[in-house]
């Protein structure tokens, strides 16, 4: 793993994500190295290829100082604005233990008295280390990405990320501390998503952890992601490959959506985005060509 320090020009970046005004990414790169990660394109900012994703982290060391200055431009202490940590990196990956950039940025928001909404999205129990800081920020919600309830499944495409069980536990501990939480169920991993028992165990474990708000997302298989996934899948049973073709199919996604909506209702959860999030759909006949 290569770790470097860099300086950047801004901390708050305008977002194109629904209902998010700004994103703060204190790192370029992510040591969790998930093979489906859509953020792997970010390497081009630092001269790295998509294939190198997971092998480098650039710490944007001046982010907290920049954030402090940039917050001054907000009227009414940022009321009505929403900031997300983070959209293209994990804010509590291992590098955070060394640089504490996310932690420092959260302190800046707390000191400023930010009155907008703050959302944190991570796979890491590292967020538990800053619970008292989280409590000092108004309107904050912590999201944990949950792709499976079974550690063996989560190890498949997320070899270096915290285990599925530790993420569910993190949700539970945050809830016990009175932190407002959500679960990000995504991407729906094609090799297990249509097995109802697997999906059911995900939603059941979220419910048991005490979290009620969820986002659900279909997998994004844009060309650059597809290439990395093919590498990952090349030694696996062909039946997995078929699931990947299907994952981009409109009818199949609708079929999965029905299962998800039933489970959301069964476990009394709130789907925060009005539907399961989808990135791109292609027609049936093009599926194999699309994937290869
Ligand atoms: S944790 Fe998130 S940002 Fe990091 S590699 Fe995995 S999907 Fe990408």
Boltz pocket constraint, residues with backbone or C-beta under 6 A from the ligand:
constraints:
  - pocket:
      binder: B
      contacts: [[A, 30], [A, 31], [A, 32], [A, 33], [A, 34], [A, 36], [A, 37], [A, 38], [A, 39], [A, 87], [A, 88], [A, 89], [A, 90], [A, 123], [A, 161]]
      max_distance: 6.0
